[in-house]
Amino acid sequence: MTGATGLVGGGLIPLLRAGNPERDLVLLVRRPSAFHFPGCIVLEADVTKPGLGLGQAELSILSRQVTQVIHSAADIRFRISLEESRATNVEGTRRMLEFAGLCHRLERFLHVSTIYVAGKRTGLVAEGPSCSIAGFVNTYQQTKFEAEQLVLASMARMPVAIARLSSIIGDSRHGSVHQFNYFHQSIKAIPWNPLPAIPADPEARIDLVSSDWTIAALHLLFDECFAPGRVFQLCAGPERSWTVGELLSRTYDVFERHHVHLRLRRRPRMVPYSEFERVVDKLSHRLPASFNDWLGALLTFLPHLSLQQQFDNADTERLLAGRVPFPSLESYFQQIVEYCVATNWGRAAAD
Ligand SMILES: NC(=O)c1ccc[n+]([C@@H]2O[C@H](COP(=O)([O-])OP(=O)(O)OC[C@H]3O[C@@H](n4cnc5c(N)ncnc54)[C@H](OP(=O)(O)O)[C@@H]3O)[C@@H](O)[C@H]2O)c1
């Protein structure tokens, strides 16, 4: 497995071990000395390097013994150049597929991807190959899309499948957040947002999931429901996703009810993207210097708030057959927002 030190890979390890204690779990990590993975075989590796940066002897043993691969390593930053993002996400995947091609006993290779390979496509995104025609909102989406093309092309010769994950916002059991992403960064702006308007369609839906559900479902998919050639979308799906209007309103509700000391500004209006650009232009001379940087970061995903885009998950849900109950966003959303405030978005430990 790659990505063992990350949110998803790290969560998978105990489930993979408990699911099959006899299985030797080999973790390919960049800094083996910085982590402790009891019961696992840890090898120093880098997916951007030829031969994954492994020695000839290691490669030869692995190619004879590896039967299953989970490729979860990725560079998930939205604001890096295409070149930098491609190095890990595309070339790293290419190298993992090359490695898989050497494994004579390979039974399954699961490539971990994102539902946002759909980029700016609107409508219901199917659990199948994506296309790039609508373009992308950030380099991460584009390079994960390009990586998928490599995986799809290898399906004719290898037992490969793709699991696309939705945006993970935290743990539904205690509201903790282990990775602060665009979702958390945008709610961070609520108390001080100087803009009277944001670019959003209140009826657009935003697909959000919890880390515990995602990791448990991914594990079940890999260990019990794996099917080569398939594309699985592990997401909330249209019916369990909130609209942007609902999401914004519920987030403000939490802030207003529980964090009165934050002295919130008025709730912004939701306007079309073109109108938003006019608002920013008009106000630009009065906005704080840090604003441009903040806006630049938000613009790597804000366009999604205006897209009528939904993700189909009917086939995956049928396979999972309710064995990993999906926690409703309503049941843990408030806790997530409060965790962000209590830890100052990860800067301080929560009580
Ligand atoms: N988190 C989400 O909301 C989300 C949503 C959709 C899809 N996904 C997908 O899920 C997968 C896992 O994401 P995550 O949230 O766990 O990301 P993460 O927490 O940022 O972890 C990324 C992992 O990739 C490893 N990695 C990066 N570059 C590498 C390299 N050159 N060689 C070897 N390992 C490298 C990192 O290792 P180091 O410790 O050495 O940096 C880390 O273990 C990714 O494929 C991502 O696209 C995640």
The ligand as a Gaussian input file, in Angstrom:
#p B3LYP/6-31G(d) Opt

LIG

0 1
 N       -8.959000      13.350000       1.912000
 C       -9.952000      13.560000       1.044000
 O      -10.908000      14.325000       1.309000
 C       -9.938000      12.835000      -0.283000
 C      -11.047000      13.020000      -1.107000
 C      -11.070000      12.395000      -2.329000
 C      -10.022000      11.591000      -2.713000
 N       -8.950000      11.416000      -1.904000
 C       -7.858000      10.551000      -2.397000
 O       -7.531000       9.646000      -1.354000
 C       -6.132000       9.337000      -1.427000
 C       -5.532000       9.550000      -0.060000
 O       -5.702000      10.891000       0.309000
 P       -5.400000      11.370000       1.781000
 O       -6.502000      12.275000       2.177000
 O       -5.049000      10.227000       2.643000
 O       -4.119000      12.276000       1.495000
 P       -2.964000      12.704000       2.515000
 O       -3.438000      12.610000       3.909000
 O       -2.421000      13.986000       2.002000
 O       -1.888000      11.570000       2.276000
 C       -1.177000      11.485000       1.092000
 C       -0.267000      10.309000       1.205000
 O        0.482000      10.188000      -0.008000
 C        1.848000      10.027000       0.327000
 N        2.713000      10.510000      -0.729000
 C        2.691000      11.731000      -1.301000
 N        3.678000      11.816000      -2.204000
 C        4.310000      10.621000      -2.207000
 C        5.423000      10.089000      -2.918000
 N        6.065000      10.811000      -3.830000
 N        5.803000       8.815000      -2.682000
 C        5.157000       8.067000      -1.745000
 N        4.123000       8.521000      -1.030000
 C        3.710000       9.783000      -1.255000
 C        2.006000      10.849000       1.593000
 O        3.203000      10.469000       2.226000
 P        4.115000      11.465000       3.112000
 O        3.701000      11.231000       4.542000
 O        5.497000      11.028000       2.836000
 O        3.827000      12.871000       2.646000
 C        0.755000      10.429000       2.347000
 O        0.912000       9.177000       2.924000
 C       -5.534000      10.228000      -2.512000
 O       -5.372000       9.470000      -3.656000
 C       -6.579000      11.311000      -2.705000
 O       -6.552000      11.798000      -4.030000
 C       -8.877000      12.032000      -0.686000

